[in-house]
Amino acid sequence: MVTPTNSNSDAASLSVKRELLVAAPTKKTHQPSVKPMHIGTKVTPHNLCALNWQAKGHQREPASAFALYWNNLSASIKEEYK
């Protein structure tokens, strides 16, 4: 014997299942580096500034600290390294 089902509860159940199956993708966030900075071998304004920055006592600072420093430099100071 077949028992009648409530179509509203079936629709709600289907809606919940659909939400669970189509979960929002998790966004991976970039973790800042904690390793000491490694300077490349090319002669670029970025690398020259990094050498100068390390010479001023930042040998153990991570690359993320230098990136913050570099991004906050004014354009005129960056021009000096060209």
N, CA, C and O atoms as CSV, one atom per row, in Angstrom:
chain,resi,resn,atom,element,x,y,z
A,1,MET,N,N,0.833,-1.171,0.000
A,1,MET,CA,C,0.000,0.000,0.000
A,1,MET,C,C,0.887,1.246,0.000
A,1,MET,O,O,1.838,1.323,0.777
A,2,VAL,N,N,0.594,2.201,-0.842
A,2,VAL,CA,C,1.368,3.431,-0.982
A,2,VAL,C,C,0.744,4.497,-0.108
A,2,VAL,O,O,-0.463,4.735,-0.150
A,3,THR,N,N,1.602,5.146,0.699
A,3,THR,CA,C,1.086,6.215,1.538
A,3,THR,C,C,1.288,7.539,0.830
A,3,THR,O,O,2.334,7.765,0.222
A,4,PRO,N,N,0.315,8.402,0.901
A,4,PRO,CA,C,0.449,9.700,0.229
A,4,PRO,C,C,1.511,10.540,0.936
A,4,PRO,O,O,1.629,10.515,2.161
A,5,THR,N,N,2.269,11.275,0.152
A,5,THR,CA,C,3.308,12.135,0.722
A,5,THR,C,C,2.925,13.583,0.522
A,5,THR,O,O,2.180,13.923,-0.397
A,6,ASN,N,N,3.416,14.392,1.350
A,6,ASN,CA,C,3.152,15.817,1.268
A,6,ASN,C,C,4.128,16.417,0.263
A,6,ASN,O,O,5.341,16.326,0.453
A,7,SER,N,N,3.621,17.026,-0.797
A,7,SER,CA,C,4.494,17.553,-1.848
A,7,SER,C,C,5.302,18.747,-1.349
A,7,SER,O,O,6.406,18.990,-1.836
A,8,ASN,N,N,4.771,19.493,-0.389
A,8,ASN,CA,C,5.519,20.630,0.165
A,8,ASN,C,C,6.762,20.157,0.908
A,8,ASN,O,O,7.829,20.758,0.779
A,9,SER,N,N,6.629,19.077,1.689
A,9,SER,CA,C,7.786,18.583,2.429
A,9,SER,C,C,8.807,17.974,1.480
A,9,SER,O,O,10.010,18.071,1.722
A,10,ASP,N,N,8.338,17.340,0.394
A,10,ASP,CA,C,9.265,16.797,-0.597
A,10,ASP,C,C,10.041,17.922,-1.284
A,10,ASP,O,O,11.245,17.801,-1.515
A,11,ALA,N,N,9.359,19.001,-1.605
A,11,ALA,CA,C,10.017,20.132,-2.262
A,11,ALA,C,C,11.029,20.772,-1.321
A,11,ALA,O,O,12.124,21.148,-1.739
A,12,ALA,N,N,10.661,20.895,-0.053
A,12,ALA,CA,C,11.579,21.477,0.922
A,12,ALA,C,C,12.790,20.575,1.109
A,12,ALA,O,O,13.920,21.054,1.206
A,13,SER,N,N,12.550,19.259,1.159
A,13,SER,CA,C,13.637,18.310,1.312
A,13,SER,C,C,14.575,18.380,0.110
A,13,SER,O,O,15.796,18.346,0.260
A,14,LEU,N,N,13.997,18.476,-1.071
A,14,LEU,CA,C,14.793,18.575,-2.299
A,14,LEU,C,C,15.609,19.865,-2.297
A,14,LEU,O,O,16.764,19.872,-2.725
A,15,SER,N,N,15.017,20.947,-1.822
A,15,SER,CA,C,15.708,22.228,-1.768
A,15,SER,C,C,16.912,22.153,-0.829
A,15,SER,O,O,17.981,22.670,-1.151
A,16,VAL,N,N,16.746,21.517,0.323
A,16,VAL,CA,C,17.840,21.373,1.281
A,16,VAL,C,C,18.942,20.511,0.693
A,16,VAL,O,O,20.124,20.829,0.825
A,17,LYS,N,N,18.554,19.415,0.039
A,17,LYS,CA,C,19.558,18.539,-0.574
A,17,LYS,C,C,20.336,19.291,-1.653
A,17,LYS,O,O,21.552,19.137,-1.772
A,18,ARG,N,N,19.632,20.099,-2.432
A,18,ARG,CA,C,20.279,20.857,-3.496
A,18,ARG,C,C,21.281,21.843,-2.903
A,18,ARG,O,O,22.372,22.007,-3.448
A,19,GLU,N,N,20.928,22.510,-1.781
A,19,GLU,CA,C,21.842,23.437,-1.132
A,19,GLU,C,C,23.082,22.723,-0.613
A,19,GLU,O,O,24.187,23.262,-0.684
A,20,LEU,N,N,22.905,21.534,-0.101
A,20,LEU,CA,C,24.038,20.775,0.418
A,20,LEU,C,C,24.952,20.311,-0.698
A,20,LEU,O,O,26.173,20.293,-0.540
A,21,LEU,N,N,24.368,19.934,-1.828
A,21,LEU,CA,C,25.165,19.438,-2.939
A,21,LEU,C,C,25.885,20.569,-3.670
A,21,LEU,O,O,26.997,20.384,-4.164
A,22,VAL,N,N,25.255,21.732,-3.736
A,22,VAL,CA,C,25.838,22.863,-4.446
A,22,VAL,C,C,26.329,23.875,-3.415
A,22,VAL,O,O,25.868,25.016,-3.375
A,23,ALA,N,N,27.256,23.441,-2.597
A,23,ALA,CA,C,27.823,24.320,-1.579
A,23,ALA,C,C,28.736,25.332,-2.250
A,23,ALA,O,O,29.334,25.058,-3.290
A,24,ALA,N,N,28.833,26.480,-1.652
A,24,ALA,CA,C,29.699,27.521,-2.202
A,24,ALA,C,C,31.145,27.044,-2.135
A,24,ALA,O,O,31.572,26.492,-1.121
A,25,PRO,N,N,31.899,27.254,-3.209
A,25,PRO,CA,C,33.297,26.824,-3.190
A,25,PRO,C,C,34.073,27.615,-2.148
A,25,PRO,O,O,33.879,28.819,-1.980
A,26,THR,N,N,34.946,26.914,-1.460
A,26,THR,CA,C,35.753,27.588,-0.451
A,26,THR,C,C,36.886,28.323,-1.141
A,26,THR,O,O,37.570,27.774,-2.004
A,27,LYS,N,N,37.068,29.548,-0.756
A,27,LYS,CA,C,38.109,30.369,-1.371
A,27,LYS,C,C,39.401,30.184,-0.585
A,27,LYS,O,O,39.444,30.390,0.628
A,28,LYS,N,N,40.444,29.793,-1.292
A,28,LYS,CA,C,41.746,29.641,-0.648
A,28,LYS,C,C,42.389,31.015,-0.546
A,28,LYS,O,O,42.483,31.751,-1.529
A,29,THR,N,N,42.822,31.338,0.638
A,29,THR,CA,C,43.489,32.615,0.823
A,29,THR,C,C,44.991,32.396,0.796
A,29,THR,O,O,45.505,31.376,1.257
A,30,HIS,N,N,45.666,33.366,0.251
A,30,HIS,CA,C,47.122,33.295,0.150
A,30,HIS,C,C,47.716,33.578,1.520
A,30,HIS,O,O,47.448,34.624,2.113
A,31,GLN,N,N,48.504,32.668,2.015
A,31,GLN,CA,C,49.158,32.843,3.303
A,31,GLN,C,C,50.474,33.588,3.097
A,31,GLN,O,O,51.264,33.211,2.231
A,32,PRO,N,N,50.720,34.638,3.879
A,32,PRO,CA,C,51.986,35.364,3.740
A,32,PRO,C,C,53.174,34.460,4.063
A,32,PRO,O,O,53.092,33.575,4.916
A,33,SER,N,N,54.253,34.700,3.375
A,33,SER,CA,C,55.458,33.911,3.580
A,33,SER,C,C,56.078,34.213,4.939
A,33,SER,O,O,56.082,35.357,5.394
A,34,VAL,N,N,56.592,33.189,5.569
A,34,VAL,CA,C,57.307,33.377,6.831
A,34,VAL,C,C,58.782,33.001,6.674
A,34,VAL,O,O,59.555,33.101,7.627
A,35,LYS,N,N,59.167,32.573,5.478
A,35,LYS,CA,C,60.553,32.204,5.216
A,35,LYS,C,C,61.364,33.467,4.948
A,35,LYS,O,O,60.828,34.450,4.437
A,36,PRO,N,N,62.653,33.448,5.289
A,36,PRO,CA,C,63.498,34.607,4.961
A,36,PRO,C,C,63.504,34.854,3.448
A,36,PRO,O,O,63.433,33.919,2.650
A,37,MET,N,N,63.587,36.104,3.085
A,37,MET,CA,C,63.499,36.485,1.672
A,37,MET,C,C,64.706,36.006,0.883
A,37,MET,O,O,65.842,36.077,1.352
A,38,HIS,N,N,64.442,35.518,-0.320
A,38,HIS,CA,C,65.485,35.110,-1.254
A,38,HIS,C,C,65.430,36.083,-2.423
A,38,HIS,O,O,64.378,36.268,-3.035
A,39,ILE,N,N,66.557,36.701,-2.730
A,39,ILE,CA,C,66.612,37.690,-3.807
A,39,ILE,C,C,67.086,37.016,-5.076
A,39,ILE,O,O,68.043,36.242,-5.063
A,40,GLY,N,N,66.408,37.316,-6.171
A,40,GLY,CA,C,66.756,36.746,-7.468
A,40,GLY,C,C,68.080,37.274,-7.996
A,40,GLY,O,O,68.649,38.218,-7.446
A,41,THR,N,N,68.566,36.655,-9.069
A,41,THR,CA,C,69.869,37.026,-9.633
A,41,THR,C,C,69.775,38.119,-10.684
A,41,THR,O,O,70.797,38.701,-11.047
A,42,LYS,N,N,68.595,38.415,-11.178
A,42,LYS,CA,C,68.440,39.457,-12.192
A,42,LYS,C,C,68.607,40.832,-11.558
A,42,LYS,O,O,68.254,41.047,-10.399
A,43,VAL,N,N,69.155,41.759,-12.345
A,43,VAL,CA,C,69.323,43.131,-11.875
A,43,VAL,C,C,68.050,43.906,-12.232
A,43,VAL,O,O,67.875,44.377,-13.356
A,44,THR,N,N,67.180,44.016,-11.244
A,44,THR,CA,C,65.914,44.735,-11.414
A,44,THR,C,C,65.785,45.743,-10.278
A,44,THR,O,O,66.432,45.595,-9.241
A,45,PRO,N,N,64.956,46.766,-10.466
A,45,PRO,CA,C,64.745,47.718,-9.367
A,45,PRO,C,C,64.253,47.026,-8.088
A,45,PRO,O,O,64.662,47.390,-6.985
A,46,HIS,N,N,63.399,46.058,-8.238
A,46,HIS,CA,C,62.870,45.319,-7.091
A,46,HIS,C,C,63.988,44.599,-6.345
A,46,HIS,O,O,64.071,44.682,-5.120
A,47,ASN,N,N,64.848,43.894,-7.076
A,47,ASN,CA,C,65.938,43.151,-6.444
A,47,ASN,C,C,66.995,44.076,-5.844
A,47,ASN,O,O,67.543,43.781,-4.782
A,48,LEU,N,N,67.287,45.198,-6.518
A,48,LEU,CA,C,68.252,46.151,-5.969
A,48,LEU,C,C,67.738,46.752,-4.664
A,48,LEU,O,O,68.490,46.916,-3.703
A,49,CYS,N,N,66.472,47.071,-4.645
A,49,CYS,CA,C,65.869,47.608,-3.425
A,49,CYS,C,C,65.884,46.543,-2.321
A,49,CYS,O,O,66.128,46.856,-1.155
A,50,ALA,N,N,65.623,45.294,-2.692
A,50,ALA,CA,C,65.631,44.199,-1.718
A,50,ALA,C,C,67.025,44.013,-1.120
A,50,ALA,O,O,67.153,43.770,0.080
A,51,LEU,N,N,68.062,44.124,-1.938
A,51,LEU,CA,C,69.438,44.020,-1.430
A,51,LEU,C,C,69.731,45.138,-0.440
A,51,LEU,O,O,70.311,44.913,0.622
A,52,ASN,N,N,69.324,46.334,-0.803
A,52,ASN,CA,C,69.523,47.483,0.069
A,52,ASN,C,C,68.739,47.304,1.374
A,52,ASN,O,O,69.242,47.620,2.453
A,53,TRP,N,N,67.538,46.811,1.274
A,53,TRP,CA,C,66.666,46.586,2.434
A,53,TRP,C,C,67.277,45.549,3.380
A,53,TRP,O,O,67.261,45.714,4.600
A,54,GLN,N,N,67.811,44.484,2.794
A,54,GLN,CA,C,68.450,43.458,3.625
A,54,GLN,C,C,69.732,43.978,4.266
A,54,GLN,O,O,70.051,43.605,5.395
A,55,ALA,N,N,70.467,44.827,3.565
A,55,ALA,CA,C,71.711,45.384,4.103
A,55,ALA,C,C,71.445,46.285,5.312
A,55,ALA,O,O,72.332,46.506,6.138
A,56,LYS,N,N,70.228,46.798,5.406
A,56,LYS,CA,C,69.865,47.669,6.530
A,56,LYS,C,C,69.354,46.881,7.730
A,56,LYS,O,O,68.716,47.453,8.614
A,57,GLY,N,N,69.624,45.575,7.773
A,57,GLY,CA,C,69.299,44.793,8.958
A,57,GLY,C,C,68.045,43.948,8.874
A,57,GLY,O,O,67.521,43.522,9.903
A,58,HIS,N,N,67.558,43.701,7.688
A,58,HIS,CA,C,66.332,42.908,7.530
A,58,HIS,C,C,66.627,41.534,6.919
A,58,HIS,O,O,65.836,41.030,6.122
A,59,GLN,N,N,67.749,40.935,7.283
A,59,GLN,CA,C,68.151,39.665,6.680
A,59,GLN,C,C,67.169,38.537,6.970
A,59,GLN,O,O,66.976,37.665,6.124
A,60,ARG,N,N,66.560,38.533,8.113
A,60,ARG,CA,C,65.681,37.426,8.510
A,60,ARG,C,C,64.199,37.713,8.265
A,60,ARG,O,O,63.340,36.890,8.583
A,61,GLU,N,N,63.909,38.875,7.703
A,61,GLU,CA,C,62.516,39.238,7.448
A,61,GLU,C,C,61.946,38.398,6.302
A,61,GLU,O,O,62.667,38.088,5.353
A,62,PRO,N,N,60.670,38.028,6.375
A,62,PRO,CA,C,60.055,37.246,5.297
A,62,PRO,C,C,59.793,38.103,4.060
A,62,PRO,O,O,59.785,39.332,4.123
A,63,ALA,N,N,59.583,37.432,2.957
A,63,ALA,CA,C,59.308,38.111,1.689
A,63,ALA,C,C,58.051,38.969,1.790
A,63,ALA,O,O,57.962,40.017,1.150
A,64,SER,N,N,57.089,38.534,2.582
A,64,SER,CA,C,55.852,39.306,2.718
A,64,SER,C,C,56.121,40.670,3.365
A,64,SER,O,O,55.442,41.645,3.044
A,65,ALA,N,N,57.100,40.750,4.268
A,65,ALA,CA,C,57.449,42.036,4.886
A,65,ALA,C,C,58.073,42.965,3.848
A,65,ALA,O,O,57.781,44.161,3.834
A,66,PHE,N,N,58.931,42.426,2.979
A,66,PHE,CA,C,59.513,43.260,1.931
A,66,PHE,C,C,58.447,43.686,0.923
A,66,PHE,O,O,58.465,44.822,0.448
A,67,ALA,N,N,57.532,42.799,0.596
A,67,ALA,CA,C,56.460,43.139,-0.355
A,67,ALA,C,C,55.649,44.312,0.175
A,67,ALA,O,O,55.292,45.212,-0.586
A,68,LEU,N,N,55.360,44.312,1.451
A,68,LEU,CA,C,54.640,45.427,2.067
A,68,LEU,C,C,55.472,46.700,1.978
A,68,LEU,O,O,54.946,47.765,1.657
A,69,TYR,N,N,56.767,46.594,2.262
A,69,TYR,CA,C,57.678,47.739,2.171
A,69,TYR,C,C,57.720,48.269,0.735
A,69,TYR,O,O,57.578,49.472,0.517
A,70,TRP,N,N,57.912,47.389,-0.234
A,70,TRP,CA,C,58.021,47.772,-1.649
A,70,TRP,C,C,56.734,48.422,-2.144
A,70,TRP,O,O,56.777,49.434,-2.844
A,71,ASN,N,N,55.603,47.853,-1.787
A,71,ASN,CA,C,54.319,48.398,-2.247
A,71,ASN,C,C,54.020,49.767,-1.650
A,71,ASN,O,O,53.267,50.542,-2.241
A,72,ASN,N,N,54.591,50.081,-0.495
A,72,ASN,CA,C,54.343,51.370,0.143
A,72,ASN,C,C,55.367,52.433,-0.242
A,72,ASN,O,O,55.242,53.584,0.177
A,73,LEU,N,N,56.379,52.070,-1.034
A,73,LEU,CA,C,57.349,53.065,-1.490
A,73,LEU,C,C,56.710,53.984,-2.522
A,73,LEU,O,O,55.858,53.566,-3.305
A,74,SER,N,N,57.133,55.226,-2.508
A,74,SER,CA,C,56.620,56.169,-3.508
A,74,SER,C,C,57.260,55.866,-4.862
A,74,SER,O,O,58.299,55.210,-4.942
A,75,ALA,N,N,56.631,56.347,-5.901
A,75,ALA,CA,C,57.131,56.122,-7.259
A,75,ALA,C,C,58.494,56.767,-7.447
A,75,ALA,O,O,59.334,56.233,-8.173
A,76,SER,N,N,58.728,57.909,-6.803
A,76,SER,CA,C,60.021,58.593,-6.964
A,76,SER,C,C,61.157,57.785,-6.343
A,76,SER,O,O,62.263,57.761,-6.881
A,77,ILE,N,N,60.896,57.126,-5.221
A,77,ILE,CA,C,61.941,56.293,-4.608
A,77,ILE,C,C,62.176,55.039,-5.444
A,77,ILE,O,O,63.313,54.587,-5.580
A,78,LYS,N,N,61.116,54.481,-5.999
A,78,LYS,CA,C,61.284,53.313,-6.875
A,78,LYS,C,C,62.082,53.683,-8.124
A,78,LYS,O,O,62.833,52.865,-8.655
A,79,GLU,N,N,61.917,54.906,-8.580
A,79,GLU,CA,C,62.657,55.392,-9.760
A,79,GLU,C,C,64.157,55.410,-9.493
A,79,GLU,O,O,64.951,55.199,-10.410
A,80,GLU,N,N,64.554,55.661,-8.246
A,80,GLU,CA,C,65.979,55.721,-7.904
A,80,GLU,C,C,66.679,54.378,-8.121
A,80,GLU,O,O,67.891,54.340,-8.333
A,81,TYR,N,N,65.936,53.297,-8.070
A,81,TYR,CA,C,66.529,51.969,-8.241
A,81,TYR,C,C,66.614,51.550,-9.695
A,81,TYR,O,O,67.133,50.475,-9.994
A,82,LYS,N,N,66.113,52.379,-10.613
A,82,LYS,CA,C,66.184,52.036,-12.038
A,82,LYS,C,C,67.500,52.433,-12.633
A,82,LYS,O,O,67.730,52.218,-13.823
